[in-house]
């Protein structure tokens, strides 16, 4: 069996490990944000991401065009997480019969919008009948020098793009039956795949990348497991979305699609300012990579317990 990138503990990842044991020699190495495949002279990055009504969103939260953008952005974020250039997307839809044709067209227009924003095209897909809306997006990119989650080195510093917690704040509002604060809703409905940012960070010497789909705490744990290191995060340094007034929300919020990046400790002191000028986005140092295993959160230099985040299983 091809080697599997080490995964953190948890029921979801136990299922992935079981799948790859069953595949044996029929499976390629896996466990990163994308499959990296050599095809002739090209290195191709591929990933798929599924958005399921009732799990990732609920009816009435978003307009169809927003649903399409968000589903496409989630998949394209996996290409950003290895610093790949998106080329195309394929979309499979399960649709309830009551959905009118114009809703379906608007949803796919949203996918087209986000694909175009990173230089990709919609190549095709499939449509079937279902009992709920499911949007499954396959993305294809090319990459000369992928940055994987396995590359973090002891002594590196940990940085994060953007400000965290907006999507969780929006979901909490919807679940309470109220309309979310405008900017929090925008962060959930219109996430931006950080493709250009990832390539910039690669060129600045990034040793490891992962996108924040499951929340900073869970994804930092994945980076630590993959690289065989311990990630130490200063919770007081984690940048919060303006609608967020507590640290736990910023730590646990999923669906962010920002980037957690490991950079050498001797990265240029002016790095964050130059990044902001180039991308109109914050880049914040939040921790360090140390020898050991797992994730440690600290406040004022003392360990603190991690918040509970979303888990599929």
C-alpha positions as CSV (number, residue, x, y, z in Angstrom):
1,X,0.0,0.0,0.0
2,X,1.3,3.5,-0.8
3,X,2.1,5.6,2.2
4,X,-0.6,7.6,3.8
5,X,0.2,11.0,5.2
6,X,-0.2,10.7,9.0
7,X,-3.6,11.9,10.2
8,X,-4.7,13.1,13.6
9,X,-6.8,11.0,15.9
10,X,-10.6,11.0,15.6
11,X,-13.5,9.0,14.1
12,X,-13.5,10.7,10.7
13,X,-9.8,9.9,10.3
14,X,-10.2,6.4,11.6
15,X,-12.6,5.9,8.7
16,X,-10.1,7.3,6.2
17,X,-7.4,5.0,7.5
18,X,-9.7,2.0,7.2
19,X,-10.6,2.9,3.6
20,X,-6.9,3.1,2.6
21,X,-6.1,-0.2,4.4
22,X,-9.0,-1.8,2.3
23,X,-7.6,-0.3,-0.9
24,X,-4.2,-1.7,-0.3
25,X,-2.1,-1.6,-3.4
26,X,-5.0,-0.2,-5.4
27,X,-4.7,3.2,-3.6
28,X,-2.1,5.9,-4.0
29,X,-0.7,7.8,-1.1
30,X,-3.2,10.2,0.5
31,X,-3.9,12.4,3.5
32,X,-3.0,15.8,2.2
33,X,-5.3,18.5,0.8
34,X,-4.9,17.2,-2.7
35,X,-3.7,14.2,-4.6
36,X,-0.5,15.1,-6.4
37,X,-0.1,13.1,-9.7
38,X,2.6,13.1,-12.3
39,X,1.2,13.1,-15.8
40,X,3.9,13.2,-18.4
41,X,5.7,16.5,-17.9
42,X,3.0,18.0,-15.8
43,X,2.3,17.7,-12.0
44,X,-1.4,17.7,-11.4
45,X,-3.2,18.5,-8.2
46,X,-6.7,17.0,-7.7
47,X,-9.3,17.3,-4.9
48,X,-13.0,16.9,-4.4
49,X,-15.3,18.5,-1.9
50,X,-19.0,17.9,-1.1
51,X,-21.6,20.3,0.3
52,X,-24.7,18.6,1.7
53,X,-27.9,20.4,2.6
54,X,-28.5,19.9,6.3
55,X,-24.8,19.4,7.1
56,X,-22.9,22.3,5.5
57,X,-25.9,24.6,5.1
58,X,-29.6,24.8,5.4
59,X,-32.4,25.8,3.1
60,X,-32.9,29.6,3.2
61,X,-29.5,30.5,4.4
62,X,-28.1,31.4,1.0
63,X,-29.3,32.3,-2.5
64,X,-28.6,29.7,-5.2
65,X,-25.7,31.7,-6.7
66,X,-24.1,32.0,-3.3
67,X,-24.5,28.3,-2.7
68,X,-22.6,27.7,-6.0
69,X,-19.8,30.1,-5.1
70,X,-19.4,28.7,-1.7
71,X,-19.3,25.0,-2.9
72,X,-16.8,25.9,-5.6
73,X,-14.6,27.9,-3.2
74,X,-14.4,25.1,-0.7
75,X,-13.0,22.7,-3.3
76,X,-10.7,25.3,-4.9
77,X,-9.3,26.1,-1.4
78,X,-7.8,22.6,-1.4
79,X,-5.7,23.7,-4.5
80,X,-4.7,26.8,-2.7
81,X,-3.5,24.7,0.2
82,X,-0.8,23.1,-1.9
83,X,-0.1,26.3,-3.9
84,X,-1.5,24.9,-7.1
85,X,-2.9,26.9,-10.0
86,X,-6.6,26.0,-10.6
87,X,-7.4,24.9,-14.2
88,X,-10.9,23.4,-14.1
89,X,-13.8,22.1,-12.1
90,X,-16.4,19.4,-12.6
91,X,-19.7,19.6,-10.6
92,X,-22.1,16.8,-9.7
93,X,-25.5,17.8,-8.4
94,X,-28.2,15.9,-6.5
95,X,-31.3,18.0,-6.9
96,X,-34.8,17.7,-5.3
97,X,-37.4,17.7,-8.0
98,X,-39.0,20.9,-6.8
99,X,-35.9,23.0,-7.6
100,X,-36.8,25.1,-10.7
101,X,-34.4,25.2,-13.6
102,X,-33.5,28.9,-12.9
103,X,-32.3,28.0,-9.4
104,X,-30.0,25.3,-10.8
105,X,-28.7,27.7,-13.5
106,X,-28.0,30.3,-10.8
107,X,-26.2,27.8,-8.6
108,X,-23.9,26.8,-11.5
109,X,-23.4,30.4,-12.4
110,X,-22.0,30.9,-8.8
111,X,-19.6,28.0,-9.4
112,X,-18.6,29.6,-12.7
113,X,-18.0,32.9,-10.9
114,X,-15.6,31.5,-8.3
115,X,-13.8,29.4,-10.9
116,X,-13.2,32.5,-13.0
117,X,-11.9,34.4,-10.0
118,X,-8.9,32.1,-9.8
119,X,-8.5,31.5,-13.6
120,X,-10.3,28.2,-14.0
121,X,-13.2,27.0,-16.1
122,X,-16.2,24.7,-15.4
123,X,-15.5,21.6,-17.5
124,X,-18.7,19.6,-16.9
125,X,-20.3,17.3,-14.4
126,X,-23.5,15.3,-13.7
127,X,-27.0,15.9,-12.5
128,X,-29.2,13.3,-10.6
129,X,-32.4,13.3,-8.5
130,X,-32.0,13.3,-4.8
131,X,-33.9,13.9,-1.6
132,X,-31.8,16.9,-0.7
133,X,-29.4,19.3,-2.4
134,X,-25.8,17.9,-2.8
135,X,-23.1,19.8,-4.6
136,X,-19.9,17.7,-5.2
137,X,-17.1,19.7,-6.8
138,X,-13.9,18.1,-8.3
139,X,-11.1,20.5,-8.9
140,X,-8.0,20.1,-11.1
141,X,-4.9,22.2,-11.0
142,X,-1.2,22.2,-12.0
143,X,1.6,22.7,-9.6
144,X,5.4,22.8,-10.1
145,X,6.4,22.8,-6.4
146,X,3.6,21.8,-4.1
147,X,3.7,22.9,-0.5
148,X,2.3,20.0,1.6
149,X,1.2,19.7,5.2
150,X,4.0,17.3,5.8
151,X,6.8,19.9,5.5
152,X,6.8,21.9,8.8
153,X,10.2,21.9,10.6
154,X,11.1,22.4,14.2
155,X,11.8,26.1,14.7
156,X,9.4,27.3,12.0
157,X,6.8,29.9,12.9
158,X,3.1,29.5,12.4
159,X,1.1,32.2,10.6
160,X,-2.5,32.6,9.5
161,X,-4.2,34.6,6.8
162,X,-7.3,36.7,7.4
163,X,-9.4,37.0,10.6
164,X,-11.2,34.0,12.0
165,X,-14.7,33.3,13.4
166,X,-17.0,35.0,10.9
167,X,-18.6,31.8,9.5
168,X,-19.3,30.4,13.0
169,X,-20.9,33.7,14.0
170,X,-23.1,33.6,10.9
171,X,-24.2,30.0,11.6
172,X,-25.0,30.8,15.2
173,X,-27.2,33.6,14.2
174,X,-29.1,31.6,11.6
175,X,-29.6,28.8,14.2
176,X,-31.0,31.3,16.6
177,X,-33.5,32.5,14.0
178,X,-31.9,35.9,13.3
179,X,-30.1,37.4,10.3
180,X,-26.3,37.3,10.8
181,X,-24.3,40.5,11.0
182,X,-23.5,41.5,7.4
183,X,-19.8,40.9,7.3
184,X,-20.1,37.6,9.1
185,X,-22.7,36.5,6.6
186,X,-20.4,37.5,3.8
187,X,-17.5,35.4,5.2
188,X,-19.8,32.3,5.1
189,X,-21.5,33.0,1.8
190,X,-18.5,34.3,-0.2
191,X,-15.2,32.7,1.0
192,X,-12.3,33.4,-1.3
193,X,-9.9,30.6,-2.2
194,X,-6.5,32.0,-1.2
195,X,-4.7,30.8,-4.4
196,X,-2.6,33.9,-5.0
197,X,-1.7,34.2,-1.3
198,X,-0.6,30.6,-1.3
199,X,1.7,31.0,-4.2
200,X,3.2,34.2,-2.7
201,X,3.8,32.3,0.6
202,X,5.4,29.4,-1.3
203,X,7.8,31.9,-3.0
204,X,8.6,33.3,0.5
205,X,9.8,29.9,1.7
206,X,6.6,28.3,3.2
207,X,7.5,24.8,4.4
208,X,3.9,23.6,5.1
209,X,0.3,24.7,4.3
210,X,-3.2,23.7,5.2
211,X,-6.5,25.4,4.6
212,X,-8.8,26.0,7.6
213,X,-11.9,24.0,6.6
214,X,-12.5,22.3,10.0
215,X,-11.3,25.2,12.2
216,X,-7.9,26.3,13.3
217,X,-7.6,23.9,16.2
218,X,-8.5,20.8,14.2
219,X,-6.5,21.8,11.1
220,X,-3.4,22.8,13.2
221,X,-3.6,19.3,14.7
222,X,-3.6,17.8,11.2
223,X,-0.6,19.8,10.2
224,X,1.2,18.6,13.4
225,X,0.3,15.0,12.8
226,X,1.4,15.1,9.1
227,X,4.7,16.8,9.8
228,X,5.5,14.8,13.0
229,X,5.9,17.9,15.1
230,X,4.1,19.8,17.8
231,X,2.3,23.0,16.9
232,X,2.1,25.6,19.7
233,X,-0.5,28.4,19.2
234,X,-0.8,31.6,21.2
235,X,-4.6,31.9,21.5
236,X,-4.2,35.6,22.3
237,X,-2.5,36.3,19.0
238,X,-5.2,34.6,16.8
239,X,-6.9,37.4,14.8
240,X,-10.7,37.6,15.2
241,X,-13.3,38.6,12.7
242,X,-14.8,42.0,13.7
243,X,-18.1,40.3,14.5
244,X,-16.4,37.9,16.9
245,X,-16.0,38.9,20.6
246,X,-14.6,35.7,22.0
247,X,-11.4,33.7,21.4
248,X,-13.1,30.2,21.3
249,X,-15.2,31.1,18.2
250,X,-12.1,32.1,16.3
251,X,-10.3,28.9,17.3
252,X,-13.1,26.5,16.5
253,X,-14.8,28.2,13.5
254,X,-14.8,25.9,10.5
255,X,-15.5,26.8,6.8
256,X,-13.0,29.6,7.0
257,X,-10.8,28.6,4.0
258,X,-8.0,30.8,5.2
259,X,-4.5,29.4,5.3
260,X,-2.3,28.2,8.2
261,X,1.3,28.3,7.0
262,X,4.6,27.3,8.5
263,X,7.5,29.6,7.6
264,X,11.2,29.6,8.6
265,X,11.9,31.6,11.7
266,X,14.3,33.8,9.7
267,X,11.5,35.0,7.3
268,X,11.8,38.6,6.4
269,X,10.7,40.9,9.2
270,X,8.6,42.9,6.7
271,X,6.7,39.9,5.6
272,X,3.3,40.7,7.0
273,X,3.3,44.3,5.7
274,X,4.3,43.2,2.2
275,X,1.7,40.4,2.2
276,X,-1.0,42.9,3.2
277,X,0.0,45.3,0.4
278,X,0.0,42.5,-2.2
279,X,-3.3,40.8,-1.1
280,X,-5.2,43.3,1.0
281,X,-5.3,40.7,3.7
282,X,-3.8,40.2,7.2
283,X,-1.0,37.8,7.8
284,X,-0.5,37.1,11.5
285,X,2.1,35.2,13.4
286,X,0.2,33.0,15.9
287,X,2.7,30.3,17.1
288,X,5.6,28.0,16.5
289,X,6.6,24.5,15.5
290,X,8.4,22.5,18.2
291,X,9.6,19.0,18.7
292,X,7.1,16.6,20.0
293,X,3.6,15.7,18.8
294,X,0.1,17.2,18.7
295,X,-1.2,20.7,19.3
296,X,-0.8,22.9,22.4
297,X,-2.7,26.1,23.0
298,X,-1.3,28.7,25.3
299,X,-2.5,31.9,26.8
300,X,0.0,34.1,28.7
301,X,2.5,31.3,28.3
302,X,0.3,28.7,30.1
303,X,-1.5,25.8,28.4
304,X,-5.2,26.1,27.9
305,X,-7.8,23.5,26.9
306,X,-8.9,23.5,23.3
307,X,-12.6,24.3,22.4
308,X,-14.8,21.7,20.9
309,X,-15.1,22.1,17.1
310,X,-17.3,20.5,14.4
311,X,-16.8,16.8,13.6
312,X,-18.6,14.8,11.0
313,X,-18.6,11.6,13.1
